[in-house]
Amino acid sequence: MNRNNDSQRAEMNLEIISNPSEMHQITSKLQKFIENIHNNKSFFTKSYQIQGNSFPLRLAVIDFECDPPKFFGLLVLNQIYQVYIKSEQILPKFNRIIVKLLSLLNGLYLICFSNHEIRFIKKILPNKLSKNQSNCSLDFLRALKILNIQLRMDEGLIPALFSIGEKPFDDPLLRDNKKVDFHFKEGHFDLILEHNKSCLLSTLKLLKMRYLKLNLW
């Protein structure tokens, strides 16, 4: 979103104001959905409750890992949800799980720190899953409000944090995304989960301390 566009900024100012009952409904549905996934032997989940006050706005931070994505990290209010697979053979099922999760977030602004998430959600997913393969329409994917909060396409997460005087969260992969696919093949899933958690928390910090200050009144 162009921060020089006053009409878009005004629209976002109004739309991100949180309705507590709405956010409670969304988080309740997410929690129930994650619990159902956890009971499915094909998928794996991990959840964290982060310390500090929740972020009471209609925003969610998202981050995918691997290419094509096999890990989906999501931060809503003060809760992190991670859903992943351990075998490429069930990628089609995993893609359908992602669609269902995104449908629960429809209406929120989705925050990321790259164009990878935007490209995957708006272009790749709709092409991979036709309406005949999914239980719901995929039209909403292209209409989702997804914001990449990089200042420029080549900006790294660590330099972005340093620009506001902040340090990144601990990351076992040292921000080297090229290692993620290697670790997936080696079965180092815990390393990828910690990397994903670091990405979510660092993006949330940038959202709070830089993006919103620059773009909201």
C-alpha positions as CSV (number, residue, x, y, z in Angstrom):
1,M,0.0,0.0,0.0
2,N,1.3,3.4,-1.0
3,R,1.5,5.5,2.2
4,N,1.1,8.7,0.1
5,N,-2.4,7.6,-0.9
6,D,-4.5,9.3,1.8
7,S,-7.7,7.6,0.9
8,Q,-6.1,4.1,1.3
9,R,-4.6,5.1,4.6
10,A,-7.9,6.4,5.8
11,E,-9.6,3.2,4.8
12,M,-7.1,1.1,6.6
13,N,-7.4,3.3,9.7
14,L,-11.1,2.5,9.9
15,E,-10.8,-1.2,8.9
16,I,-8.2,-2.4,11.4
17,I,-10.1,-1.1,14.4
18,S,-10.8,-4.3,16.4
19,N,-14.2,-5.5,17.4
20,P,-13.4,-7.7,20.5
21,S,-16.3,-10.1,19.8
22,E,-15.3,-10.5,16.2
23,M,-11.7,-11.3,17.1
24,H,-12.8,-13.7,19.7
25,Q,-15.0,-15.5,17.2
26,I,-12.0,-15.7,14.7
27,T,-9.6,-17.0,17.3
28,S,-12.1,-19.5,18.6
29,K,-12.6,-20.9,15.1
30,L,-8.9,-21.0,14.5
31,Q,-8.3,-22.9,17.8
32,K,-10.9,-25.4,17.0
33,F,-9.6,-25.9,13.4
34,I,-6.0,-26.3,14.6
35,E,-7.2,-28.9,17.2
36,N,-8.9,-30.9,14.4
37,I,-5.8,-30.7,12.2
38,H,-3.7,-32.0,15.2
39,N,-5.9,-35.1,15.3
40,N,-5.1,-35.9,11.7
41,K,-2.0,-38.0,11.3
42,S,-1.1,-36.3,8.0
43,F,-0.5,-32.9,9.5
44,F,1.4,-31.5,12.4
45,T,0.8,-28.4,14.5
46,K,2.5,-26.3,17.2
47,S,1.1,-23.4,19.2
48,Y,2.6,-20.7,21.4
49,Q,1.2,-18.0,23.5
50,I,3.5,-15.0,23.3
51,Q,4.1,-12.8,26.3
52,G,2.9,-9.2,26.6
53,N,-0.3,-7.5,25.7
54,S,-2.2,-8.8,22.7
55,F,-2.3,-6.7,19.6
56,P,-6.0,-5.8,19.5
57,L,-6.3,-4.9,15.8
58,R,-7.8,-6.7,12.8
59,L,-4.4,-7.9,11.7
60,A,-2.6,-11.3,11.4
61,V,1.0,-11.9,10.6
62,I,1.7,-14.8,8.2
63,D,4.9,-16.6,7.0
64,F,5.4,-19.6,4.8
65,E,8.5,-21.9,4.8
66,C,10.0,-24.0,2.0
67,D,9.4,-23.8,-1.7
68,P,6.7,-24.9,-2.3
69,P,5.4,-24.1,1.2
70,K,5.3,-26.9,3.7
71,F,5.0,-24.8,6.8
72,F,2.5,-22.1,7.5
73,G,3.0,-19.8,10.5
74,L,0.3,-17.5,11.8
75,L,0.2,-14.9,14.6
76,V,-3.1,-13.6,15.7
77,L,-3.4,-11.4,18.9
78,N,-1.0,-13.1,21.3
79,Q,-1.2,-16.6,19.8
80,I,1.1,-18.3,17.3
81,Y,-0.2,-21.3,15.3
82,Q,2.1,-23.4,13.1
83,V,0.8,-26.1,10.7
84,Y,3.2,-28.3,8.7
85,I,3.8,-31.5,6.9
86,K,6.7,-34.0,6.9
87,S,6.1,-35.4,3.4
88,E,5.8,-33.8,0.0
89,Q,3.4,-36.5,-1.0
90,I,0.5,-34.7,0.8
91,L,1.2,-31.2,-0.6
92,P,-2.2,-31.1,-2.3
93,K,-3.9,-31.8,1.0
94,F,-1.7,-29.2,2.7
95,N,-2.7,-26.6,0.2
96,R,-6.4,-27.2,0.9
97,I,-5.7,-26.8,4.6
98,I,-4.0,-23.5,3.9
99,V,-7.1,-22.4,1.9
100,K,-9.4,-23.3,4.9
101,L,-7.2,-21.4,7.3
102,L,-7.1,-18.3,5.1
103,S,-10.9,-18.4,4.8
104,L,-11.1,-18.1,8.6
105,L,-8.9,-14.9,8.3
106,N,-10.9,-13.4,5.5
107,G,-11.6,-9.7,6.5
108,L,-8.4,-9.3,8.4
109,Y,-5.2,-7.6,7.0
110,L,-2.6,-10.2,6.5
111,I,1.0,-9.0,7.2
112,C,4.1,-10.5,5.8
113,F,7.7,-9.5,5.1
114,S,8.2,-10.6,1.5
115,N,6.3,-11.0,-1.8
116,H,6.6,-14.8,-1.4
117,E,3.3,-15.0,0.6
118,I,1.4,-12.7,-1.7
119,R,2.5,-14.6,-4.8
120,F,1.7,-18.0,-3.3
121,I,-1.8,-17.0,-2.0
122,K,-3.0,-14.9,-4.9
123,K,-1.4,-16.7,-7.9
124,I,-0.1,-20.2,-7.1
125,L,-2.8,-21.5,-4.8
126,P,-5.7,-20.6,-7.1
127,N,-3.9,-22.3,-10.0
128,K,-3.1,-25.4,-8.0
129,L,-6.6,-25.9,-6.6
130,S,-9.6,-25.6,-8.9
131,K,-13.1,-25.1,-7.6
132,N,-13.7,-28.8,-8.3
133,Q,-10.8,-29.8,-6.0
134,S,-11.9,-27.6,-3.1
135,N,-15.0,-27.5,-1.0
136,C,-15.2,-23.7,-1.3
137,S,-14.8,-21.0,-3.8
138,L,-11.2,-19.8,-4.3
139,D,-12.2,-16.3,-5.5
140,F,-11.7,-14.9,-2.0
141,L,-7.9,-15.6,-2.2
142,R,-7.3,-12.9,-4.8
143,A,-9.3,-10.4,-2.8
144,L,-7.5,-11.0,0.5
145,K,-5.8,-7.9,1.9
146,I,-2.1,-8.8,2.2
147,L,0.5,-6.2,3.1
148,N,4.2,-6.7,2.5
149,I,5.9,-4.3,5.0
150,Q,9.3,-4.3,3.4
151,L,10.4,-0.8,2.5
152,R,11.8,-2.2,-0.7
153,M,11.8,-5.7,-2.3
154,D,15.5,-6.5,-1.4
155,E,15.2,-5.4,2.2
156,G,16.3,-8.1,4.7
157,L,14.6,-8.6,8.0
158,I,17.7,-8.1,10.1
159,P,18.6,-4.7,8.4
160,A,15.0,-3.7,8.8
161,L,15.1,-4.3,12.5
162,F,18.5,-2.6,12.9
163,S,17.0,0.4,11.1
164,I,14.7,0.9,14.1
165,G,17.3,0.1,16.7
166,E,16.0,-3.4,17.3
167,K,17.6,-6.9,17.3
168,P,16.0,-9.9,15.6
169,F,14.7,-12.8,17.6
170,D,16.9,-15.9,17.9
171,D,16.9,-17.9,14.7
172,P,18.7,-21.3,14.5
173,L,19.0,-20.8,10.7
174,L,20.5,-17.3,11.0
175,R,18.0,-15.8,8.6
176,D,19.4,-18.0,5.7
177,N,16.1,-19.0,3.9
178,K,18.1,-21.1,1.4
179,K,18.7,-23.6,4.2
180,V,15.1,-24.3,4.9
181,D,14.5,-26.8,2.0
182,F,17.7,-28.7,3.0
183,H,16.6,-29.0,6.6
184,F,13.2,-30.2,5.4
185,K,14.8,-33.0,3.4
186,E,16.9,-33.9,6.4
187,G,13.9,-34.0,8.8
188,H,15.0,-31.0,10.9
189,F,11.5,-29.8,11.5
190,D,12.1,-28.2,14.9
191,L,14.8,-25.9,13.3
192,I,12.3,-24.8,10.7
193,L,9.6,-24.2,13.3
194,E,11.9,-22.0,15.4
195,H,13.0,-20.1,12.2
196,N,9.3,-19.6,11.4
197,K,8.6,-18.4,14.9
198,S,11.5,-15.9,14.7
199,C,10.1,-14.6,11.4
200,L,6.6,-14.0,12.8
201,L,7.8,-12.2,16.0
202,S,10.3,-10.1,14.1
203,T,7.7,-9.1,11.5
204,L,5.3,-8.2,14.3
205,K,7.9,-6.0,15.9
206,L,8.4,-4.2,12.6
207,L,4.7,-3.8,12.1
208,K,4.3,-2.2,15.5
209,M,7.4,0.0,15.6
210,R,7.8,1.0,11.9
211,Y,4.9,0.3,9.5
212,L,2.0,1.5,11.6
213,K,3.8,4.6,12.7
214,L,4.6,5.4,9.0
215,N,1.2,4.6,7.5
216,L,-1.5,5.3,10.1
217,W,-2.7,8.5,11.5
